[in-house]
Amino acid sequence: MGYPFSLVLHTHLPMVVNHGRWPHGSDWLCEAAFECYLPLLETVHRLVADGISPKWTINLSPVLTEQLASPEFQKELAFYYENTRRACVESREHFGREGRPDMVKLTHFWEEFYERMWELHRRIGGDIPGTCADLERQGHIEILTCAATHGYLPLLSRDESIHLQLRTAVETHRRHFGRAPRGIWLPECAYRPRYEWTPPTGPEQSKTRRVRPGIEEMLAAHGLEYFVADAHLIAAGAPLFLYRDYFPLRGEIVDAPAEMPRSERRSPYTPWRIASRGGDGDAIAFFRDPKTTLQVWSREHGYPGDFAYLEFHKKHFPGGLRLWRITDAANDLGSKAPYEPDVAAHRIGLQARHFVELIRDTAAKASAQGPALICSPYDAELFGHWWFEGPAWLEQVARGLQAAGVTAMTLGEALEAVPPRATVSLPEGSWGEGGDHRVWLNPQTEWTWDRVYSAEAEWVELLGRADGAHPDFRRVLAQATRELLLLEASDWQFLITTWAARDYAERRVAEHYAEFKHLAELARALADGQALSPEAAGMLRRLEREDFCFPELDPAWARGGAGGH
Protein backbone atom coordinates (compact mmCIF):
# COMPACT_ATOMS: atom_id res chain seq x y z
CA MET A 1 0.00 0.00 0.00
CA GLY A 2 1.22 3.50 -0.83
CA TYR A 3 1.02 6.54 1.38
CA PRO A 4 -2.67 7.10 2.34
CA PHE A 5 -4.22 10.31 0.99
CA SER A 6 -7.79 11.57 1.45
CA LEU A 7 -9.24 14.40 -0.60
CA VAL A 8 -12.35 15.84 1.07
CA LEU A 9 -14.71 18.24 -0.72
CA HIS A 10 -17.25 20.26 1.26
CA THR A 11 -20.22 21.10 -0.96
CA HIS A 12 -22.74 23.59 0.39
CA LEU A 13 -24.91 26.56 -0.44
CA PRO A 14 -27.66 28.00 1.75
CA MET A 15 -31.34 27.92 0.82
CA VAL A 16 -31.49 30.28 -2.16
CA VAL A 17 -34.22 28.70 -4.29
CA ASN A 18 -37.36 30.85 -4.00
CA HIS A 19 -35.28 33.60 -2.37
CA GLY A 20 -34.21 35.83 -5.26
CA ARG A 21 -32.34 35.13 -8.46
CA TRP A 22 -29.74 37.76 -9.37
CA PRO A 23 -27.36 39.10 -8.13
CA HIS A 24 -28.05 37.00 -5.02
CA GLY A 25 -30.31 33.99 -5.06
CA SER A 26 -30.84 30.97 -7.29
CA ASP A 27 -28.21 32.16 -9.80
CA TRP A 28 -25.63 31.26 -7.14
CA LEU A 29 -26.84 27.68 -7.16
CA CYS A 30 -27.08 27.47 -10.94
CA GLU A 31 -23.61 28.96 -11.33
CA ALA A 32 -22.22 26.41 -8.86
CA ALA A 33 -23.99 23.57 -10.68
CA PHE A 34 -22.58 24.52 -14.09
CA GLU A 35 -19.10 25.56 -12.96
CA CYS A 36 -18.46 23.12 -10.09
CA TYR A 37 -20.89 20.25 -9.43
CA LEU A 38 -21.35 19.07 -13.02
CA PRO A 39 -17.65 19.48 -13.94
CA LEU A 40 -16.68 17.45 -10.87
CA LEU A 41 -19.11 14.69 -11.87
CA GLU A 42 -17.73 14.79 -15.40
CA THR A 43 -14.24 14.38 -13.96
CA VAL A 44 -15.23 11.40 -11.81
CA HIS A 45 -17.01 9.69 -14.71
CA ARG A 46 -13.98 10.16 -16.97
CA LEU A 47 -11.63 8.73 -14.32
CA VAL A 48 -13.90 5.75 -13.68
CA ALA A 49 -14.18 5.07 -17.41
CA ASP A 50 -10.37 4.86 -17.50
CA GLY A 51 -10.26 2.41 -14.60
CA ILE A 52 -9.28 4.96 -11.94
CA SER A 53 -11.41 5.16 -8.81
CA PRO A 54 -10.88 8.66 -7.37
CA LYS A 55 -11.89 7.70 -3.81
CA TRP A 56 -12.94 11.26 -3.00
CA THR A 57 -14.88 12.01 0.16
CA ILE A 58 -17.64 14.48 -0.71
CA ASN A 59 -19.89 16.27 1.71
CA LEU A 60 -23.26 17.31 0.31
CA SER A 61 -24.99 19.50 2.86
CA PRO A 62 -28.62 18.52 3.50
CA VAL A 63 -30.05 21.92 2.55
CA LEU A 64 -28.08 21.91 -0.71
CA THR A 65 -29.18 18.35 -1.48
CA GLU A 66 -32.83 19.30 -0.96
CA GLN A 67 -32.47 22.14 -3.44
CA LEU A 68 -30.62 20.08 -6.06
CA ALA A 69 -33.39 17.45 -5.88
CA SER A 70 -36.22 19.96 -6.25
CA PRO A 71 -38.32 20.74 -9.36
CA GLU A 72 -37.78 24.42 -8.61
CA PHE A 73 -34.04 24.03 -9.15
CA GLN A 74 -34.59 22.29 -12.49
CA LYS A 75 -36.67 25.24 -13.70
CA GLU A 76 -34.08 27.75 -12.51
CA LEU A 77 -31.23 25.82 -14.12
CA ALA A 78 -33.01 25.70 -17.48
CA PHE A 79 -33.64 29.45 -17.28
CA TYR A 80 -29.99 30.04 -16.36
CA TYR A 81 -28.78 27.88 -19.25
CA GLU A 82 -30.83 29.84 -21.77
CA ASN A 83 -29.35 33.07 -20.42
CA THR A 84 -25.79 31.77 -20.79
CA ARG A 85 -26.45 30.67 -24.37
CA ARG A 86 -27.83 34.11 -25.14
CA ALA A 87 -24.80 35.71 -23.51
CA CYS A 88 -22.46 33.70 -25.72
CA VAL A 89 -24.29 34.75 -28.90
CA GLU A 90 -24.58 38.42 -27.93
CA SER A 91 -20.97 38.64 -26.75
CA ARG A 92 -19.80 37.01 -29.99
CA GLU A 93 -21.72 39.57 -32.03
CA HIS A 94 -20.28 42.40 -29.91
CA PHE A 95 -16.66 41.31 -30.31
CA GLY A 96 -17.21 40.53 -33.98
CA ARG A 97 -18.25 44.15 -34.54
CA GLU A 98 -15.13 45.27 -32.68
CA GLY A 99 -12.84 43.08 -34.81
CA ARG A 100 -11.66 40.90 -31.92
CA PRO A 101 -11.29 37.34 -33.27
CA ASP A 102 -9.51 36.24 -30.07
CA MET A 103 -12.53 37.19 -27.98
CA VAL A 104 -14.95 35.68 -30.51
CA LYS A 105 -13.05 32.40 -30.13
CA LEU A 106 -13.54 32.54 -26.37
CA THR A 107 -17.32 32.92 -26.75
CA HIS A 108 -17.26 29.62 -28.68
CA PHE A 109 -15.21 28.10 -25.85
CA TRP A 110 -17.86 29.06 -23.31
CA GLU A 111 -20.73 27.99 -25.55
CA GLU A 112 -19.19 24.52 -25.90
CA PHE A 113 -18.56 24.35 -22.15
CA TYR A 114 -22.16 25.15 -21.20
CA GLU A 115 -23.56 22.81 -23.87
CA ARG A 116 -21.37 19.99 -22.56
CA MET A 117 -22.46 20.54 -18.96
CA TRP A 118 -26.11 20.77 -19.99
CA GLU A 119 -25.81 17.51 -21.91
CA LEU A 120 -24.30 15.84 -18.82
CA HIS A 121 -27.16 17.21 -16.74
CA ARG A 122 -29.63 15.77 -19.22
CA ARG A 123 -27.81 12.42 -19.33
CA ILE A 124 -28.00 11.95 -15.55
CA GLY A 125 -31.68 12.88 -15.57
CA GLY A 126 -30.98 16.15 -13.77
CA ASP A 127 -30.26 14.13 -10.63
CA ILE A 128 -26.96 15.29 -9.12
CA PRO A 129 -27.63 13.75 -5.66
CA GLY A 130 -28.75 10.45 -7.21
CA THR A 131 -25.65 10.31 -9.40
CA CYS A 132 -23.47 10.82 -6.33
CA ALA A 133 -25.38 8.02 -4.57
CA ASP A 134 -24.64 5.69 -7.51
CA LEU A 135 -20.94 6.56 -7.37
CA GLU A 136 -20.89 5.83 -3.63
CA ARG A 137 -22.58 2.45 -4.12
CA GLN A 138 -19.92 1.63 -6.71
CA GLY A 139 -17.19 2.47 -4.17
CA HIS A 140 -15.74 5.48 -6.02
CA ILE A 141 -16.64 8.15 -3.46
CA GLU A 142 -17.90 8.44 0.10
CA ILE A 143 -20.64 10.95 0.93
CA LEU A 144 -20.58 12.79 4.25
CA THR A 145 -23.40 14.77 5.74
CA CYS A 146 -23.31 18.21 7.35
CA ALA A 147 -25.50 20.02 9.86
CA ALA A 148 -28.92 20.40 8.23
CA THR A 149 -28.66 24.07 7.29
CA HIS A 150 -24.97 24.55 8.10
CA GLY A 151 -25.75 25.93 11.53
CA TYR A 152 -22.70 27.10 13.49
CA LEU A 153 -23.01 24.45 16.19
CA PRO A 154 -20.72 25.82 18.97
CA LEU A 155 -22.66 29.09 19.13
CA LEU A 156 -26.21 27.70 19.12
CA SER A 157 -27.66 28.29 22.56
CA ARG A 158 -29.74 25.13 22.97
CA ASP A 159 -28.73 21.49 22.79
CA GLU A 160 -32.12 20.87 21.21
CA SER A 161 -31.02 23.01 18.25
CA ILE A 162 -27.87 20.96 17.75
CA HIS A 163 -29.80 17.69 18.01
CA LEU A 164 -32.25 19.01 15.44
CA GLN A 165 -29.48 20.04 13.03
CA LEU A 166 -27.86 16.60 13.33
CA ARG A 167 -30.93 14.37 13.29
CA THR A 168 -32.41 16.27 10.34
CA ALA A 169 -29.08 15.84 8.56
CA VAL A 170 -28.98 12.08 9.14
CA GLU A 171 -32.60 11.53 8.08
CA THR A 172 -32.25 13.73 4.98
CA HIS A 173 -29.04 11.92 4.02
CA ARG A 174 -30.75 8.53 4.41
CA ARG A 175 -33.68 9.64 2.25
CA HIS A 176 -31.52 10.88 -0.63
CA PHE A 177 -28.58 8.46 -0.53
CA GLY A 178 -30.18 5.28 0.79
CA ARG A 179 -27.98 4.89 3.86
CA ALA A 180 -27.06 6.73 7.04
CA PRO A 181 -23.80 8.70 6.89
CA ARG A 182 -20.75 7.55 8.82
CA GLY A 183 -19.09 10.95 8.89
CA ILE A 184 -19.97 14.63 9.00
CA TRP A 185 -18.47 17.90 7.91
CA LEU A 186 -18.89 20.23 10.88
CA PRO A 187 -19.95 23.63 9.52
CA GLU A 188 -16.90 25.90 9.34
CA CYS A 189 -14.98 22.99 10.98
CA ALA A 190 -16.24 24.54 14.23
CA TYR A 191 -15.88 22.46 17.38
CA ARG A 192 -16.68 22.99 21.08
CA PRO A 193 -15.79 20.60 23.92
CA ARG A 194 -17.89 19.98 27.05
CA TYR A 195 -17.75 22.86 29.51
CA GLU A 196 -19.83 25.33 31.49
CA TRP A 197 -21.26 27.51 28.74
CA THR A 198 -22.78 30.98 28.78
CA PRO A 199 -24.26 32.84 25.80
CA PRO A 200 -21.46 34.88 24.20
CA THR A 201 -23.80 37.79 23.50
CA GLY A 202 -27.23 39.08 24.47
CA PRO A 203 -29.00 39.76 27.78
CA GLU A 204 -28.18 36.32 29.24
CA GLN A 205 -24.43 36.68 28.68
CA SER A 206 -22.56 35.73 31.89
CA LYS A 207 -25.89 35.41 33.73
CA THR A 208 -26.92 31.95 32.53
CA ARG A 209 -24.39 29.14 32.84
CA ARG A 210 -24.84 25.43 32.30
CA VAL A 211 -22.64 22.47 31.46
CA ARG A 212 -23.18 21.49 27.84
CA PRO A 213 -21.98 18.33 26.09
CA GLY A 214 -19.11 18.47 23.64
CA ILE A 215 -19.90 18.38 19.94
CA GLU A 216 -18.39 14.88 19.75
CA GLU A 217 -20.95 13.66 22.29
CA MET A 218 -23.77 14.99 20.14
CA LEU A 219 -22.31 13.32 17.05
CA ALA A 220 -22.08 9.99 18.87
CA ALA A 221 -25.73 10.25 19.88
CA HIS A 222 -26.67 10.33 16.19
CA GLY A 223 -24.35 7.55 15.04
CA LEU A 224 -21.83 9.89 13.41
CA GLU A 225 -18.37 8.38 13.76
CA TYR A 226 -15.97 11.03 12.45
CA PHE A 227 -15.50 14.63 11.38
CA VAL A 228 -12.86 16.94 9.90
CA ALA A 229 -11.14 19.59 12.02
CA ASP A 230 -8.52 22.25 11.44
CA ALA A 231 -4.89 21.34 12.11
CA HIS A 232 -4.29 24.14 14.63
CA LEU A 233 -6.64 22.46 17.11
CA ILE A 234 -4.37 19.42 17.36
CA ALA A 235 -0.97 20.80 16.33
CA ALA A 236 -1.16 23.98 18.46
CA GLY A 237 -0.03 26.02 15.46
CA ALA A 238 -1.23 29.23 13.86
CA PRO A 239 -4.59 28.90 12.06
CA LEU A 240 -4.95 29.63 8.35
CA PHE A 241 -8.02 31.55 7.15
CA LEU A 242 -7.96 30.56 3.51
CA TYR A 243 -10.89 32.72 2.41
CA ARG A 244 -8.79 35.82 3.09
CA ASP A 245 -7.59 35.80 -0.53
CA TYR A 246 -11.18 35.82 -1.77
CA PHE A 247 -12.95 37.89 0.92
CA PRO A 248 -10.44 40.24 2.65
CA LEU A 249 -11.59 40.96 6.22
CA ARG A 250 -11.64 44.36 7.84
CA GLY A 251 -9.06 45.20 10.47
CA GLU A 252 -11.43 45.11 13.42
CA ILE A 253 -12.29 41.48 12.62
CA VAL A 254 -8.72 40.35 11.93
CA ASP A 255 -7.51 41.95 15.18
CA ALA A 256 -10.53 40.85 17.20
CA PRO A 257 -10.70 38.45 20.16
CA ALA A 258 -7.91 36.70 21.97
CA GLU A 259 -6.88 33.28 20.75
CA MET A 260 -8.66 30.16 21.94
CA PRO A 261 -6.73 27.98 24.42
CA ARG A 262 -4.40 25.58 22.62
CA SER A 263 -3.80 21.94 23.35
CA GLU A 264 -0.55 20.02 23.56
CA ARG A 265 1.13 19.85 20.17
CA ARG A 266 0.32 16.62 18.34
CA SER A 267 0.58 15.38 14.77
CA PRO A 268 -2.21 16.31 12.32
CA TYR A 269 -1.16 13.33 10.18
CA THR A 270 -3.16 10.73 12.03
CA PRO A 271 -6.80 10.48 13.16
CA TRP A 272 -7.41 11.03 16.88
CA ARG A 273 -10.34 9.87 18.98
CA ILE A 274 -11.89 12.96 20.58
CA ALA A 275 -13.55 12.95 24.00
CA SER A 276 -14.30 15.64 26.56
CA ARG A 277 -13.45 15.13 30.23
CA GLY A 278 -16.58 13.96 31.99
CA GLY A 279 -18.36 13.43 28.69
CA ASP A 280 -20.49 10.58 27.41
CA GLY A 281 -19.57 9.64 23.85
CA ASP A 282 -16.70 10.29 21.45
CA ALA A 283 -15.92 10.71 17.76
CA ILE A 284 -12.84 10.51 15.56
CA ALA A 285 -11.29 13.62 14.03
CA PHE A 286 -9.29 13.88 10.82
CA PHE A 287 -7.14 16.98 10.57
CA ARG A 288 -6.46 19.27 7.66
CA ASP A 289 -2.91 19.15 6.32
CA PRO A 290 -1.74 22.79 6.17
CA LYS A 291 0.92 22.19 3.50
CA THR A 292 -1.26 20.74 0.76
CA THR A 293 -4.16 22.97 1.74
CA LEU A 294 -2.25 26.23 1.39
CA GLN A 295 -0.81 25.13 -1.93
CA VAL A 296 -4.30 24.85 -3.39
CA TRP A 297 -6.30 27.52 -1.56
CA SER A 298 -3.99 30.50 -1.71
CA ARG A 299 -4.28 32.85 -4.68
CA GLU A 300 -0.99 34.45 -3.64
CA HIS A 301 1.12 31.33 -3.00
CA GLY A 302 -0.95 28.54 -4.55
CA TYR A 303 -1.94 27.23 -7.94
CA PRO A 304 -5.16 29.24 -8.45
CA GLY A 305 -3.13 32.46 -8.72
CA ASP A 306 -1.20 31.30 -11.78
CA PHE A 307 -1.19 34.16 -14.30
CA ALA A 308 -2.40 31.82 -17.08
CA TYR A 309 -5.61 30.92 -15.27
CA LEU A 310 -9.03 32.46 -15.73
CA GLU A 311 -9.60 35.71 -13.85
CA PHE A 312 -12.59 35.28 -11.56
CA HIS A 313 -13.38 38.92 -10.90
CA LYS A 314 -13.53 40.37 -14.42
CA LYS A 315 -16.67 39.74 -16.44
CA HIS A 316 -18.04 41.01 -19.73
CA PHE A 317 -21.45 42.65 -19.46
CA PRO A 318 -24.14 42.08 -20.42
CA GLY A 319 -24.01 38.32 -20.00
CA GLY A 320 -21.30 37.92 -17.35
CA LEU A 321 -18.84 35.79 -19.35
CA ARG A 322 -15.30 35.62 -17.93
CA LEU A 323 -12.92 36.09 -20.85
CA TRP A 324 -9.63 37.20 -19.33
CA ARG A 325 -6.72 35.58 -17.54
CA ILE A 326 -5.18 36.67 -14.24
CA THR A 327 -2.24 38.04 -16.27
CA ASP A 328 -0.24 39.59 -13.42
CA ALA A 329 -0.25 40.34 -9.69
CA ALA A 330 -1.87 43.74 -10.18
CA ASN A 331 -5.47 44.29 -9.13
CA ASP A 332 -6.16 46.48 -12.16
CA LEU A 333 -8.89 44.60 -14.01
CA GLY A 334 -8.42 46.89 -17.00
CA SER A 335 -4.96 45.44 -17.68
CA LYS A 336 -6.04 41.80 -17.96
CA ALA A 337 -5.15 39.90 -21.15
CA PRO A 338 -7.52 37.49 -22.93
CA TYR A 339 -7.71 33.95 -21.58
CA GLU A 340 -5.83 31.22 -23.46
CA PRO A 341 -7.27 27.77 -22.57
CA ASP A 342 -4.38 25.85 -24.14
CA VAL A 343 -1.77 27.69 -22.08
CA ALA A 344 -3.83 27.12 -18.91
CA ALA A 345 -4.11 23.40 -19.70
CA HIS A 346 -0.32 23.11 -19.85
CA ARG A 347 0.01 24.73 -16.42
CA ILE A 348 -2.56 22.32 -14.97
CA GLY A 349 -0.40 19.32 -15.77
CA LEU A 350 2.75 20.84 -14.28
CA GLN A 351 1.02 21.84 -11.05
CA ALA A 352 -0.75 18.51 -10.65
CA ARG A 353 2.62 16.76 -10.78
CA HIS A 354 4.01 19.22 -8.23
CA PHE A 355 1.08 18.55 -5.90
CA VAL A 356 1.47 14.78 -6.11
CA GLU A 357 5.15 15.18 -5.22
CA LEU A 358 4.18 17.41 -2.29
CA ILE A 359 1.77 14.74 -0.99
CA ARG A 360 4.43 12.05 -1.29
CA ASP A 361 7.13 14.14 0.42
CA THR A 362 4.83 15.28 3.22
CA ALA A 363 3.62 11.73 3.81
CA ALA A 364 7.15 10.33 3.82
CA LYS A 365 8.24 12.77 6.52
CA ALA A 366 5.09 12.25 8.59
CA SER A 367 5.43 8.44 8.34
CA ALA A 368 8.74 8.56 10.22
CA GLN A 369 6.66 8.83 13.41
CA GLY A 370 4.28 5.99 12.52
CA PRO A 371 1.40 5.35 10.10
CA ALA A 372 0.36 8.69 8.58
CA LEU A 373 -2.55 10.06 6.56
CA ILE A 374 -2.56 13.24 4.46
CA CYS A 375 -6.07 14.71 4.71
CA SER A 376 -6.72 17.60 2.31
CA PRO A 377 -10.17 19.19 2.74
CA TYR A 378 -11.49 22.03 0.58
CA ASP A 379 -14.70 23.79 -0.25
CA ALA A 380 -15.84 22.08 -3.43
CA GLU A 381 -16.83 25.41 -4.98
CA LEU A 382 -13.13 26.31 -5.17
CA PHE A 383 -12.85 23.80 -8.01
CA GLY A 384 -14.53 25.23 -11.08
CA HIS A 385 -16.17 28.29 -9.55
CA TRP A 386 -13.36 30.24 -7.90
CA TRP A 387 -10.68 28.32 -9.78
CA PHE A 388 -12.09 27.42 -13.18
CA GLU A 389 -9.29 24.98 -13.97
CA GLY A 390 -9.73 23.17 -10.64
CA PRO A 391 -11.70 20.10 -11.85
CA ALA A 392 -9.16 19.43 -14.62
CA TRP A 393 -6.37 19.79 -12.05
CA LEU A 394 -8.09 17.27 -9.74
CA GLU A 395 -8.31 14.82 -12.63
CA GLN A 396 -4.58 15.09 -13.31
CA VAL A 397 -3.81 14.66 -9.61
CA ALA A 398 -5.94 11.50 -9.47
CA ARG A 399 -4.13 10.09 -12.51
CA GLY A 400 -0.70 10.69 -10.98
CA LEU A 401 -1.12 9.34 -7.45
CA GLN A 402 -0.51 5.64 -7.94
CA ALA A 403 2.73 6.04 -9.87
CA ALA A 404 4.03 8.27 -7.07
CA GLY A 405 3.34 5.66 -4.43
CA VAL A 406 0.28 7.40 -3.01
CA THR A 407 -3.01 5.56 -2.39
CA ALA A 408 -6.23 7.57 -2.57
CA MET A 409 -8.72 6.61 0.14
CA THR A 410 -12.07 7.80 1.37
CA LEU A 411 -12.14 8.78 5.03
CA GLY A 412 -13.90 5.55 5.92
CA GLU A 413 -11.17 3.54 4.19
CA ALA A 414 -8.43 5.68 5.73
CA LEU A 415 -9.77 4.87 9.17
CA GLU A 416 -9.07 1.20 8.51
CA ALA A 417 -5.56 1.89 7.19
CA VAL A 418 -4.54 4.46 9.83
CA PRO A 419 -6.58 3.91 13.01
CA PRO A 420 -6.75 6.58 15.73
CA ARG A 421 -3.49 6.91 17.59
CA ALA A 422 -5.03 7.75 20.99
CA THR A 423 -7.93 9.50 22.73
CA VAL A 424 -7.41 13.22 23.31
CA SER A 425 -9.40 16.34 24.09
CA LEU A 426 -9.56 19.33 21.75
CA PRO A 427 -9.88 23.05 22.45
CA GLU A 428 -12.66 25.12 20.95
CA GLY A 429 -12.14 26.55 17.50
CA SER A 430 -12.89 26.66 13.78
CA TRP A 431 -11.10 27.03 10.45
CA GLY A 432 -11.97 30.73 10.38
CA GLU A 433 -9.79 33.79 10.86
CA GLY A 434 -7.87 33.47 14.12
CA GLY A 435 -9.01 29.86 14.49
CA ASP A 436 -11.93 30.99 16.67
CA HIS A 437 -15.48 32.28 16.14
CA ARG A 438 -14.73 35.90 15.20
CA VAL A 439 -15.86 35.62 11.57
CA TRP A 440 -19.32 34.53 12.75
CA LEU A 441 -19.55 36.42 16.06
CA ASN A 442 -18.39 40.03 16.08
CA PRO A 443 -19.92 43.50 16.53
CA GLN A 444 -21.34 43.35 12.99
CA THR A 445 -23.20 40.08 13.59
CA GLU A 446 -24.16 40.13 17.28
CA TRP A 447 -27.69 41.23 16.38
CA THR A 448 -28.18 38.06 14.30
CA TRP A 449 -27.37 35.90 17.33
CA ASP A 450 -29.81 37.88 19.47
CA ARG A 451 -32.52 36.80 17.04
CA VAL A 452 -31.32 33.21 16.87
CA TYR A 453 -31.25 32.93 20.67
CA SER A 454 -34.66 34.54 21.03
CA ALA A 455 -36.17 32.16 18.46
CA GLU A 456 -34.50 29.11 20.02
CA ALA A 457 -35.95 29.89 23.44
CA GLU A 458 -39.45 30.40 22.07
CA TRP A 459 -39.22 27.27 19.94
CA VAL A 460 -38.18 25.08 22.89
CA GLU A 461 -41.18 26.38 24.83
CA LEU A 462 -43.46 25.41 21.93
CA LEU A 463 -41.92 21.93 21.78
CA GLY A 464 -43.21 21.35 25.28
CA ARG A 465 -46.77 21.83 24.05
CA ALA A 466 -46.54 19.48 21.05
CA ASP A 467 -47.46 16.16 22.67
CA GLY A 468 -51.07 15.32 21.90
CA ALA A 469 -51.58 18.64 20.12
CA HIS A 470 -54.00 19.26 17.23
CA PRO A 471 -52.63 18.39 13.75
CA ASP A 472 -52.78 22.09 12.78
CA PHE A 473 -50.52 22.93 15.71
CA ARG A 474 -48.01 20.25 14.71
CA ARG A 475 -48.04 21.46 11.10
CA VAL A 476 -47.40 25.06 12.17
CA LEU A 477 -44.69 23.97 14.59
CA ALA A 478 -42.98 21.97 11.84
CA GLN A 479 -42.85 25.03 9.59
CA ALA A 480 -41.66 27.21 12.46
CA THR A 481 -38.90 24.65 12.97
CA ARG A 482 -37.90 24.94 9.29
CA GLU A 483 -37.71 28.71 9.60
CA LEU A 484 -35.54 28.35 12.71
CA LEU A 485 -33.20 25.97 10.88
CA LEU A 486 -32.87 28.41 7.99
CA LEU A 487 -32.30 31.29 10.41
CA GLU A 488 -29.44 29.32 12.03
CA ALA A 489 -27.38 28.98 8.81
CA SER A 490 -23.81 30.18 9.37
CA ASP A 491 -23.77 31.59 5.83
CA TRP A 492 -25.55 34.73 6.92
CA GLN A 493 -22.87 35.79 9.41
CA PHE A 494 -20.11 34.93 6.92
CA LEU A 495 -21.70 37.02 4.18
CA ILE A 496 -22.20 39.93 6.58
CA THR A 497 -18.67 39.88 7.98
CA THR A 498 -16.96 39.53 4.60
CA TRP A 499 -19.34 41.97 2.86
CA ALA A 500 -19.70 39.35 0.11
CA ALA A 501 -23.49 39.79 0.08
CA ARG A 502 -24.21 41.74 3.24
CA ASP A 503 -27.57 43.23 2.30
CA TYR A 504 -28.91 39.89 1.12
CA ALA A 505 -27.76 38.07 4.27
CA GLU A 506 -29.19 40.71 6.59
CA ARG A 507 -32.50 40.54 4.76
CA ARG A 508 -32.59 36.75 5.01
CA VAL A 509 -31.97 36.84 8.77
CA ALA A 510 -34.74 39.40 9.20
CA GLU A 511 -37.15 37.45 6.97
CA HIS A 512 -36.68 34.05 8.61
CA TYR A 513 -36.88 35.57 12.07
CA ALA A 514 -40.10 37.40 11.18
CA GLU A 515 -41.63 34.27 9.65
CA PHE A 516 -40.68 32.28 12.73
CA LYS A 517 -42.29 34.86 15.02
CA HIS A 518 -45.52 34.83 12.98
CA LEU A 519 -45.66 31.05 13.11
CA ALA A 520 -44.86 30.94 16.83
CA GLU A 521 -47.68 33.36 17.53
CA LEU A 522 -50.01 31.25 15.40
CA ALA A 523 -48.91 28.07 17.21
CA ARG A 524 -49.69 29.60 20.60
CA ALA A 525 -53.13 30.64 19.41
CA LEU A 526 -53.82 27.12 18.17
CA ALA A 527 -52.61 25.63 21.45
CA ASP A 528 -55.06 27.90 23.25
CA GLY A 529 -57.95 26.48 21.25
CA GLN A 530 -58.29 28.95 18.40
CA ALA A 531 -59.00 27.69 14.87
CA LEU A 532 -56.70 28.15 11.88
CA SER A 533 -58.08 31.12 9.93
CA PRO A 534 -58.13 31.17 6.11
CA GLU A 535 -55.52 33.96 6.14
CA ALA A 536 -53.22 31.98 8.44
CA ALA A 537 -53.72 28.83 6.36
CA GLY A 538 -52.71 30.78 3.24
CA MET A 539 -49.58 32.09 4.93
CA LEU A 540 -48.69 28.57 6.04
CA ARG A 541 -49.13 27.14 2.55
CA ARG A 542 -46.95 29.92 1.11
CA LEU A 543 -44.11 29.22 3.53
CA GLU A 544 -44.35 25.47 3.02
CA ARG A 545 -44.05 26.07 -0.72
CA GLU A 546 -41.20 28.60 -0.52
CA ASP A 547 -39.16 26.91 2.22
CA PHE A 548 -39.85 23.35 1.13
CA CYS A 549 -36.77 21.66 2.57
CA PHE A 550 -36.98 18.65 4.91
CA PRO A 551 -40.55 17.51 4.12
CA GLU A 552 -40.38 14.76 6.76
CA LEU A 553 -39.13 17.10 9.48
CA ASP A 554 -40.25 16.11 12.99
CA PRO A 555 -39.67 18.73 15.71
CA ALA A 556 -39.39 15.84 18.18
CA TRP A 557 -35.97 15.12 16.67
CA ALA A 558 -34.75 17.96 18.88
CA ARG A 559 -34.95 15.62 21.87
CA GLY A 560 -31.88 13.83 20.56
CA GLY A 561 -30.49 10.46 19.60
CA ALA A 562 -31.32 7.45 17.45
CA GLY A 563 -30.72 9.04 14.07
CA GLY A 564 -27.74 7.07 12.82
CA HIS A 565 -26.66 3.47 12.41
Order of alpha helices (4+ residues) and beta strands (2+ residues): beta-alpha-alpha-beta-alpha-alpha-alpha-alpha-beta-alpha-beta-beta-beta-alpha-beta-alpha-alpha-beta-beta-alpha-alpha-beta-alpha-beta-alpha-beta-alpha-alpha-alpha-alpha-alpha
